[in-house]
Amino acid sequence: MSTNFYWITPDITLPTGEVIEPDDVDPRIHIGKRSNGFLWAQDPDAVERAAASRPDEKLIRDEYGQHFTWREFQDELTGLKQDTGSVGTQFC
């Protein structure tokens, strides 16, 4: 079973009052996918720099709603082969 990981982003309220959710498949929001390894959608060094500066804040979520700090996310990746071949592409 695969699991997608995303930055936690707030909903957007338009000037009309309509509330829209950010697009999870946007490669700026989608961090990557764990499935027989981990496939990065973003540059892992950039993700680390952004998240490690706030190590105790839950900035990352999975598709099932579980939230993670940077350290907890790193624990999720422990022992997985990591692939950066899809950085910047849109996939789910």
PERA-V826533 format. One record per pair of residues at least 4 apart in sequence whose ideal C-beta (glycine too) atoms are under 6 Angstrom apart, sorted by the first residue. I is the first residue (numbers start at 1). J is the second residue. Records with the same first field share a line. If there is no record, write none. Layout:
I: J + J
//
This chain:
2: 33 + 35
3: 34 + 62
4: 33 + 63
5: 31 + 32 + 60 + 62
6: 24 + 29 + 30 + 31 + 61
7: 29
8: 59 + 61
9: 22 + 29
11: 19 + 21
12: 20
13: 19
14: 18
22: 29
24: 29
25: 30 + 90 + 92
27: 41 + 88 + 90
30: 41
31: 42 + 47
32: 38 + 39 + 40 + 41
33: 39
34: 38
37: 80 + 81
38: 77 + 80 + 82
39: 83 + 86
40: 44 + 84 + 87
42: 47
43: 87
47: 51
48: 52
51: 59 + 70
52: 70
55: 70
56: 69
58: 67 + 69
60: 68 + 73
61: 67
62: 66
68: 72 + 73
86: 91
//
